[in-house]
């Protein structure tokens, strides 16, 4: 396959030539050429790569001698192959045999030798058997094998429902190959494991074999963008039972493999890794009726909600009395409005129980014990909140959600494991509702938590047996207003005051950063670590009043070190979050999702020194993304010794598809150039 540098070189040449000629032609031609080159790369990969798997312990000398990944040169390690076969045994228990081999290229890749295999251990639903693991090094031109000592394999209890097999491979050094294999088992007919063809490491070859009886009906969620190098199917006749009672069926065997799968690393403002990895996910929905037994599956959200409502670690926790709750409810009765009651109880829970950092839709110790210990997982914290709200007479419902880093909920796949956190849903009227999450002490009761946005959630009303999905989003923009007033001195210094007003999520993030980092570190953040900018005083207003914007008043002095005896140079845009362009990469593998719409207004007014005149001034201008999703405006005016610059940036969308990244990248590049354009003053 041609090297990535080859494609990058061609693209750079085309960019330089076309962009200097015509922007519209540039965009059109660049897209066409990029598409053709990508197709060319895929064609080479498809034509030249064969599926490569080997028996355990057998390794090619060429793999031991290799120094880099052939299709991702800067990789610290590479998955040589990851192969699994998933099947049902004679008792219709599920099993998976998996064999994985990784090449370590350098010291930075050695962390990949620390292996962790998580499984559901509650009620012995899943278990691991047949573990084999070894490290292979090249010594004097021959493979040297170091087997893993089984005594160094540990079973770690994650919580009462989950465990993990944990071990570190022996004798690791740059050039090592590690491999391990195991059998995963479950007594659950429907707990079909997910398969990810892609990883944070590049993968030379990934293969999944599934053997599924035709009397089991599955939904498949397929996220594949590369061509299959192996995609075969073989059906064979089988039967359950014997003699006249035998039930014939067809076993469908599929083998699917992908080669040269690029790594998927974190990109700015990407959704969860699992949302973007190439994968196949199965959900069992039904069984052919004449197979001889009946089984009910959670194939609707109503069934999932019913399961939650009756679950010992969810629904049965909701009515358990808490120590000292009577005093809280007595205080609530003195309050007039529902909003006051909700705000008070929300504050009590945030201040009296600490989230332990563990996200689960189910409780671990239970609400009563968590309240007594003053710490618990997300379900325990928020089911306590729900209980107190119900005791206070507030119409509220428990709800399960998925956080941003866990992944988006796909509403037509009724998997309970798509959720990882319990919260509280409070409908206000037909158009408004609150989603309360007390795990973050800076959350606001009437502001939907931003790490839950743009995904579906399931609320549970056991009394009415109503279990509905709700899409969580914030339609209104979140504002940030910065007003800077300063005086430019003839000695190349600026004295001034900045007032920063932060609304909604901007308020939450600012307050969290300040409280977590402390004033000195936060001040360094405000200065953007610019040693020429000194903050002489910092004052916050409305810190304790959630319903008002958080206001910062910053007194500052700025040394304009690039100035000389005849010229003064300065950038009027300071004290805002739009400092460094996060989208410098020319390529993008994932969609950009900001979560919510932002609206910035930045106004700077400077008094100019009397013995200087404006020599160069940014022009008033505006630009808009081709699809109208972002607008940028800059207003500049200089009159009677005063300079005024205003920036207005408005986002109309929260999601920007990777297919439109070229437009987005060019827009951001120009926007940051205009945000950082200098004013030049000349001595008169």
C-alpha positions in Angstrom: 0.0 0.0 0.0 1.4 3.5 -0.8 2.8 5.3 2.2 0.6 7.9 4.0 3.3 10.5 3.3 2.7 10.0 -0.4 -0.9 11.0 -0.1 -0.1 13.9 2.2 2.5 15.2 -0.2 0.1 15.1 -3.2 -2.6 16.8 -1.1 -0.3 19.6 0.0 0.7 20.3 -3.6 -2.9 20.4 -4.8 -3.9 22.6 -1.9 -1.2 25.2 -2.6 -1.9 25.3 -6.3 -5.7 25.3 -6.2 -6.1 27.6 -3.2 -4.0 30.3 -4.7 -6.2 30.2 -7.8 -9.8 30.1 -6.6 -11.4 29.2 -3.2 -14.5 27.6 -4.7 -12.5 25.6 -7.2 -10.2 24.7 -4.3 -12.9 23.2 -2.2 -14.5 21.3 -5.0 -11.3 19.9 -6.4 -9.8 19.1 -3.0 -12.8 17.0 -2.1 -12.6 15.2 -5.4 -8.9 14.5 -5.2 -9.1 13.5 -1.5 -11.9 11.0 -2.3 -9.9 9.6 -5.3 -6.8 9.2 -3.2 -8.6 7.6 -0.4 -10.2 5.2 -2.8 -6.8 4.5 -4.3 -5.5 3.7 -0.8 -8.4 1.4 0.0 -7.9 -0.3 -3.4 -4.3 -1.0 -2.6 -5.1 -2.2 0.9 -7.8 -4.5 -0.4 -5.6 -5.9 -3.2 -2.4 -6.4 -1.3 -3.4 -7.4 2.2 -4.3 -11.0 3.0 -5.8 -12.1 6.3 -3.0 -13.0 8.6 -3.7 -15.2 11.7 -1.5 -17.9 13.1 -1.8 -20.6 15.7 -0.8 -19.7 19.3 3.0 -19.7 19.6 3.8 -19.7 15.9 5.2 -16.4 14.8 6.9 -15.1 11.7 10.5 -13.9 12.1 9.5 -10.9 9.9 7.0 -9.8 12.5 9.7 -10.1 15.2 12.1 -8.1 13.1 9.7 -5.3 12.1 10.4 -1.8 13.5 7.2 0.0 12.5 3.6 -0.5 11.5 3.5 -0.7 7.7 0.4 1.6 7.4 0.8 3.8 10.4 4.5 4.6 10.8 4.3 6.6 14.1 2.4 3.9 16.0 4.0 2.8 19.3 2.4 -0.6 19.0 0.2 -2.6 16.6 -2.4 -5.2 16.9 -1.1 -7.9 14.5 -4.4 -9.7 14.7 -7.4 -10.0 16.9 -9.6 -13.0 16.2 -12.7 -14.4 17.8 -15.3 -17.1 17.3 -18.7 -16.7 19.0 -20.9 -19.8 19.1 -23.7 -21.6 21.0 -23.0 -25.0 22.5 -25.4 -27.9 22.8 -27.1 -26.4 25.8 -27.5 -23.0 24.0 -25.0 -21.4 26.3 -22.8 -18.7 24.6 -19.1 -19.0 24.2 -16.3 -17.0 22.6 -12.8 -18.1 21.8 -10.5 -15.2 21.4 -6.8 -14.9 20.3 -5.1 -11.5 20.2 -1.5 -10.7 19.2 0.2 -7.3 19.7 3.6 -6.0 18.5 5.4 -3.5 20.8 7.6 -1.1 18.8 9.1 1.1 21.4 9.1 2.0 25.1 6.0 4.1 24.7 4.1 1.0 23.6 5.0 -1.1 26.6 1.8 -0.1 28.5 -0.1 -2.3 26.0 1.4 -5.3 27.8 -0.9 -4.6 30.8 -4.0 -6.6 30.1 -7.5 -6.1 31.6 -10.5 -8.3 30.6 -13.7 -7.2 32.2 -16.8 -9.5 32.5 -20.1 -9.6 34.3 -19.6 -11.7 37.4 -22.9 -11.3 39.2 -24.8 -14.6 39.5 -21.9 -16.2 37.5 -23.4 -14.7 34.3 -20.0 -14.7 32.7 -16.7 -16.4 33.4 -13.3 -16.7 31.7 -11.5 -20.1 31.2 -8.5 -21.4 29.3 -6.3 -18.3 29.6 -2.9 -18.7 27.9 -0.5 -15.8 27.6 3.1 -15.4 26.5 5.7 -12.9 25.3 7.9 -13.7 22.2 11.2 -11.9 21.7 13.8 -12.3 19.0 17.1 -13.6 20.5 20.0 -14.5 18.3 17.8 -14.7 15.3 15.3 -17.1 17.0 12.0 -16.7 18.8 12.3 -16.9 22.6 9.0 -17.5 24.5 8.3 -16.4 28.0 5.1 -17.8 29.4 2.9 -15.8 31.8 3.0 -17.2 35.3 -0.6 -18.1 36.2 0.1 -17.0 39.8 0.4 -13.4 38.4 -3.1 -13.4 37.1 -5.5 -11.6 39.4 -9.3 -11.3 39.5 -10.2 -7.8 40.5 -13.7 -7.1 41.9 -15.0 -4.0 40.2 -18.3 -3.9 42.0 -20.9 -6.5 43.0 -21.8 -7.1 39.3 -18.5 -6.8 37.5 -15.0 -8.3 37.8 -11.9 -8.1 35.7 -9.1 -10.5 34.9 -5.8 -8.5 35.3 -2.3 -9.4 34.4 1.0 -7.9 33.0 2.9 -9.7 30.3 6.5 -10.8 31.2 9.9 -9.8 29.7 8.6 -6.8 27.7 11.0 -4.8 25.6 10.9 -2.9 22.3 10.4 -5.5 19.6 8.4 -7.9 21.8 5.3 -9.6 20.6 2.7 -10.5 23.1 -0.3 -12.8 22.6 -3.0 -14.2 24.8 -6.1 -16.4 24.2 -9.0 -17.3 26.4 -12.6 -18.6 26.4 -15.4 -16.4 27.5 -18.6 -18.2 28.6 -22.0 -17.1 29.7 -25.2 -19.0 30.7 -27.3 -16.2 29.2 -28.8 -17.0 25.8 -29.0 -13.3 24.8 -25.7 -11.8 26.1 -24.0 -11.8 22.7 -20.7 -10.0 23.0 -20.0 -6.9 20.9 -17.1 -6.9 18.5 -14.9 -4.0 17.6 -12.7 -4.3 14.6 -11.0 -1.0 15.4 -8.9 0.1 18.4 -6.8 2.9 19.7 -3.9 1.0 18.2 -3.7 0.3 14.4 -4.9 -3.2 13.6 -3.3 -5.2 10.8 -6.2 -7.7 10.8 -9.4 -8.3 12.8 -11.7 -11.2 12.2 -15.0 -12.3 13.7 -16.6 -15.7 13.2 -20.2 -16.2 14.4 -22.1 -19.4 14.4 -25.8 -18.8 15.0 -28.8 -21.2 14.8 -31.5 -19.9 12.5 -34.2 -20.1 15.2 -32.5 -17.2 17.1 -33.4 -13.8 15.6 -31.0 -10.9 16.0 -30.8 -7.2 15.2 -27.4 -6.1 14.0 -25.9 -2.7 14.5 -23.1 -2.5 11.9 -20.7 0.4 11.7 -18.1 -0.6 9.0 -16.5 1.9 6.6 -13.7 -0.3 5.2 -14.1 -3.1 2.7 -14.1 -6.7 3.9 -11.1 -8.7 3.0 -13.0 -11.8 4.2 -16.7 -12.1 4.1 -18.0 -15.7 3.8 -21.1 -17.5 4.9 -21.7 -21.3 5.2 -25.0 -22.9 6.3 -25.3 -26.4 7.5 -28.2 -28.5 8.7 -28.4 -29.5 12.4 -31.0 -30.6 14.9 -31.9 -30.2 18.5 -32.6 -33.5 20.3 -32.8 -36.9 18.7 -35.2 -39.3 17.0 -38.8 -38.3 16.3 -38.5 -35.4 18.8 -35.5 -33.8 16.9 -36.1 -30.2 15.8 -34.1 -29.4 12.6 -32.5 -26.1 12.1 -29.8 -24.4 10.0 -26.6 -23.2 11.6 -25.4 -20.0 9.9 -21.7 -19.5 10.1 -20.2 -16.1 9.1 -16.6 -15.1 8.9 -15.8 -11.4 8.4 -12.5 -9.7 8.5 -11.0 -6.3 7.9 -7.3 -5.4 7.3 -5.2 -2.4 7.9 -7.6 -0.7 10.3 -6.2 2.7 11.3 -6.1 3.6 15.0 -8.8 5.8 16.3 -7.2 8.4 18.6 -9.0 11.2 20.5 -9.8 14.2 18.5 -11.1 17.6 19.8 -14.8 17.6 20.5 -15.4 14.0 19.3 -18.2 11.9 20.6 -17.4 8.7 22.6 -14.8 6.4 21.2 -17.3 3.5 21.1 -19.6 5.7 18.9 -16.9 5.8 16.2 -15.1 2.5 16.2 -15.9 0.1 13.4 -17.9 -2.6 15.0 -20.8 -5.2 14.9 -23.2 -5.4 17.7 -25.9 -8.1 18.0 -29.2 -8.0 20.0 -31.3 -11.1 20.3 -35.0 -10.2 19.8 -36.9 -13.4 19.5 -36.9 -17.2 19.2 -38.7 -19.3 16.6 -41.9 -20.4 18.4 -41.7 -24.2 17.6 -38.2 -24.6 19.1 -39.7 -26.1 22.3 -39.3 -23.3 24.9 -40.5 -19.8 25.4 -38.3 -16.8 26.4 -39.1 -13.2 26.9 -36.5 -10.7 25.9 -36.1 -7.0 26.6 -36.9 -6.1 22.9 -38.9 -3.0 23.8 -38.1 -0.1 26.0 -41.3 -0.8 28.0 -39.8 -4.2 28.9 -36.5 -2.7 29.8 -38.3 -0.1 32.0 -40.3 -2.9 33.7 -37.1 -4.8 34.4 -35.6 -1.6 36.0 -38.7 -0.9 38.0 -38.5 -4.4 39.7 -34.7 -4.6 40.0 -33.3 -5.0 43.5 -30.6 -2.5 42.8 -32.8 0.1 41.1 -36.6 0.2 41.5 -36.6 -1.5 44.9 -34.2 1.2 46.2 -36.6 4.1 45.6 -38.7 4.0 48.7 -36.1 3.2 51.3 -36.1 5.7 54.2 -33.0 7.6 54.8 -31.5 8.7 58.2 -32.4 12.3 58.9 -34.7 12.7 55.9 -37.6 14.0 58.1 -35.6 17.2 58.9 -35.0 17.8 55.2 -38.7 17.3 54.4 -39.8 19.6 57.3 -37.6 22.4 55.9 -39.0 21.8 52.4 -42.6 22.3 53.7 -41.6 25.9 54.7 -40.8 26.7 51.0 -43.5 28.2 48.7 -42.8 27.1 45.1 -41.8 23.7 43.6 -38.7 25.4 42.2 -37.6 26.4 45.7 -38.2 22.9 46.9 -36.3 21.3 44.1 -33.4 23.7 44.4 -33.2 23.1 48.2 -33.3 19.3 48.0 -30.8 19.3 45.1 -28.4 21.4 47.2 -28.8 19.1 50.2 -27.9 16.0 48.2 -24.9 17.7 46.5 -23.6 18.9 49.8 -24.2 15.7 51.9 -23.1 12.9 49.6 -20.1 12.7 47.4 -20.0 10.9 44.1 -17.2 8.2 44.2 -16.5 8.6 40.4 -18.1 5.3 39.5 -20.9 5.4 36.9 -23.6 2.7 37.0 -27.3 2.6 36.3 -27.6 0.3 39.4 -26.6 0.7 43.0 -23.7 -1.1 44.6 -24.1 -0.7 48.4 -27.7 0.6 48.2 -29.1 4.1 48.9 -29.4 3.7 52.7 -25.8 2.7 53.2 -24.5 5.2 50.6 -26.3 8.0 52.5 -24.8 6.9 55.8 -21.3 6.7 54.3 -21.8 10.0 52.5 -20.4 8.6 49.3 -21.8 6.4 46.5 -21.9 5.7 42.8 -24.0 7.8 40.4 -27.1 5.6 40.8 -26.9 5.8 44.6 -26.5 9.6 44.6 -29.3 10.3 42.2 -31.8 7.7 43.5 -31.4 9.3 46.9 -32.2 12.6 45.2 -35.3 11.1 43.6 -36.5 9.6 46.9 -36.3 12.9 48.8 -38.1 14.8 45.9 -40.9 12.2 46.0 -41.2 12.5 49.8 -41.5 16.3 49.3 -44.4 15.8 46.9 -42.5 16.7 43.7 -43.6 14.9 40.6 -40.3 13.2 39.6 -39.2 10.0 37.9 -36.0 7.9 38.0 -34.2 8.0 34.6 -31.3 6.2 33.1 -28.9 8.0 30.7 -25.6 7.6 28.9 -22.8 10.1 29.6 -21.0 11.7 26.7 -17.8 9.6 27.2 -19.9 6.4 27.4 -21.6 6.8 24.1 -24.9 7.8 22.4 -28.0 5.7 23.0 -29.3 4.1 19.8 -33.1 4.1 20.5 -33.9 1.2 18.2 -31.5 -1.1 20.0 -33.1 -1.9 23.4 -29.9 -2.7 25.3 -29.9 -1.8 28.9 -26.1 -1.6 28.9 -26.4 1.5 26.6 -27.0 3.4 29.8 -24.4 4.0 32.5 -25.9 6.5 34.9 -29.2 7.1 36.8 -30.5 10.6 37.2 -33.9 12.2 38.0 -36.4 13.5 35.5 -38.9 16.2 36.6 -41.5 17.3 34.0 -42.4 21.0 34.5 -44.9 21.5 31.7 -45.5 20.3 28.1 -42.5 22.2 26.9 -40.1 22.1 29.8 -38.5 19.6 32.1 -35.5 19.3 34.5 -32.9 16.5 34.5 -31.2 16.5 37.8 -27.7 15.0 38.4 -26.2 15.6 41.8 -22.9 13.9 41.0 -21.3 17.2 40.0 -21.5 19.7 42.8 -21.4 22.6 40.3 -24.5 21.4 38.3 -27.5 23.7 38.4 -30.9 22.2 39.1 -32.6 23.9 36.1 -29.8 23.3 33.6 -29.6 20.0 31.8 -26.1 18.6 32.5 -24.0 19.1 29.3 -22.4 15.6 29.5 -25.8 14.1 28.9 -26.8 16.2 25.8 -27.8 14.9 22.4 -28.7 11.4 23.4 -31.8 9.5 24.4 -32.8 8.6 28.0 -35.4 6.3 29.5 -37.6 7.4 32.4 -39.5 5.0 34.6 -43.1 5.6 35.9 -43.8 2.3 37.7 -47.2 3.5 39.0 -48.6 4.1 35.5 -46.3 1.4 34.0 -45.1 4.0 31.6 -41.5 3.8 30.3 -40.7 6.4 27.7 -37.6 7.6 25.9 -36.8 11.3 26.0 -34.2 13.0 23.8 -32.0 15.3 25.9 -31.0 18.5 24.1 -30.5 22.2 24.7 -31.8 24.3 21.9 -31.0 27.8 23.1 -27.5 29.1 22.7 -25.2 29.5 25.8 -23.9 33.0 26.0 -20.4 34.4 27.0 -19.9 38.1 27.1 -16.5 39.8 27.5 -16.1 43.5 27.8 -12.6 45.0 27.9 -11.8 48.6 28.6 -8.2 49.7 28.5 -5.8 52.6 27.9 -2.8 52.2 25.6 0.2 54.1 27.0 2.9 55.7 24.9 5.5 53.5 26.7 3.9 50.4 25.2 1.8 49.3 28.1 -2.0 48.8 28.6 -3.9 49.3 31.8 -7.4 48.0 31.8 -10.4 46.2 33.2 -12.2 43.2 31.8 -15.7 42.1 32.8 -16.6 38.5 31.9 -20.2 37.3 32.1 -20.7 33.5 31.9 -24.1 32.0 31.4 -25.4 28.4 31.7 -22.7 25.8 31.0 -20.0 28.5 30.7 -20.9 29.5 34.3 -20.6 25.9 35.5 -17.3 25.3 33.7 -15.7 28.5 35.0 -16.8 28.0 38.6 -15.6 24.4 38.5 -12.2 25.4 37.1 -11.8 28.1 39.7 -12.8 26.0 42.7 -10.8 23.0 41.5 -7.6 24.8 40.4 -7.4 27.6 43.0 -7.0 31.3 42.3 -3.3 31.2 41.2 -3.7 28.5 38.7 -7.0 29.9 37.5 -5.3 33.3 37.1 -2.6 31.7 34.9 -5.4 30.2 32.8 -7.0 33.7 32.4 -3.7 35.0 31.3 -3.2 32.1 28.9 0.2 31.8 30.7 1.3 35.1 29.0 4.0 36.5 31.3 3.5 39.9 29.8 -0.1 40.0 31.1 -0.5 40.6 34.8 -3.8 40.3 36.7 -3.6 42.8 39.5 -7.0 41.9 41.0 -9.8 39.3 40.4 -13.4 39.6 41.8 -16.3 37.2 41.3 -20.0 38.1 41.6 -23.0 35.8 41.8 -20.9 32.7 42.8 -23.7 31.4 45.1 -26.7 32.4 42.9 -27.3 29.8 40.3 -30.0 31.8 38.5 -27.6 34.7 37.6 -24.6 34.8 35.3 -21.2 34.4 36.9 -19.4 37.7 36.6 -15.7 38.2 36.8 -14.0 41.6 37.1 -10.4 41.5 36.2 -7.9 44.4 36.6 -4.9 43.9 34.4 -1.6 45.4 33.0 -0.2 44.3 29.6 3.3 44.9 28.4 3.4 45.2 24.6 6.9 43.8 24.2 6.9 43.8 20.4 6.6 47.6 20.3 9.5 50.0 19.7 10.2 53.7 19.7 8.0 54.4 16.7 5.4 51.6 16.6 3.0 50.0 19.1 1.5 46.5 18.2 -1.3 44.8 20.1 -4.1 42.3 19.6 -7.3 43.7 21.1 -8.8 40.2 21.7 -8.0 39.0 25.3 -9.6 37.3 28.2 -11.8 34.8 26.4 -11.8 31.1 25.6 -11.1 31.7 21.9 -7.4 31.7 22.1 -6.0 28.7 20.3 -7.6 27.0 17.4 -8.3 23.3 18.4 -8.8 22.2 14.8 -5.3 22.5 13.4 -5.3 19.0 11.9 -6.0 18.9 8.2 -7.7 15.5 8.5 -10.6 14.3 10.6 -11.9 10.8 11.3 -14.8 11.7 13.6 -17.7 14.1 13.7 -17.3 17.3 15.7 -20.0 17.7 18.4 -19.9 20.7 20.7 -22.8 19.4 22.7 -24.6 22.8 22.8 -24.7 26.0 20.8 -22.3 28.8 21.9 -22.8 32.5 21.4 -19.9 34.8 22.0 -19.9 38.6 22.2 -16.5 40.2 22.8 -16.2 44.0 23.0 -12.9 45.9 23.5 -12.6 49.6 23.8 -9.1 51.2 24.0 -8.1 54.8 24.6 -5.1 55.5 22.3 -2.0 57.7 23.3 -2.3 61.3 22.0 1.0 61.2 20.2 0.2 58.1 18.1 -2.1 57.5 15.1 -3.5 54.3 13.7 -1.2 52.9 11.1 -2.8 49.5 10.4 -6.3 48.4 11.5 -8.2 45.2 11.0 -11.2 45.7 8.8 -14.9 45.3 9.7 -15.9 42.0 8.1 -18.1 39.0 8.4 -18.1 35.4 7.2 -20.4 32.4 7.3 -19.9 28.7 7.0 -21.2 27.5 3.6 -24.1 25.7 5.3 -24.9 28.7 7.5 -24.0 26.8 10.7 -21.5 29.4 12.1 -21.4 33.1 11.6 -18.4 35.4 12.5 -18.6 39.2 12.5 -16.0 41.7 13.4 -16.8 45.4 13.8 -13.8 47.9 14.0 -14.0 51.7 14.5 -11.4 54.3 15.4 -12.4 57.8 16.2 -11.3 60.7 18.4 -8.4 58.7 19.9 -10.6 55.7 20.8 -10.5 52.2 19.2 -13.5 49.9 19.5 -13.4 46.3 18.3 -16.3 43.9 18.6 -16.4 40.2 17.7 -19.7 38.3 17.5 -19.7 34.5 17.0 -22.9 32.5 16.7 -23.2 28.8 16.3 -26.5 27.5 14.7 -25.7 23.8 15.1 -24.0 21.5 17.6 -22.9 18.7 15.2 -20.5 19.1 12.3 -20.0 15.9 10.2 -16.5 14.8 9.4 -17.5 14.8 5.7 -17.7 18.6 5.9 -14.5 19.0 7.8 -12.7 20.8 4.9 -15.2 23.7 5.1 -15.1 23.7 8.9 -11.3 23.6 9.0 -10.9 26.5 6.6 -13.5 28.5 8.4 -11.8 28.0 11.8 -8.4 28.9 10.3 -9.6 32.2 9.0 -11.7 33.0 12.1 -8.6 32.6 14.4 -6.5 34.6 12.0 -9.1 37.4 12.3 -9.4 37.0 16.1 -5.6 37.5 16.4 -5.1 40.2 13.8 -3.0 43.1 15.2 -3.6 46.8 15.5 -0.5 48.9 14.6 -0.1 52.5 16.0 2.6 54.8 14.7 4.1 57.7 16.5 3.0 61.0 14.9 
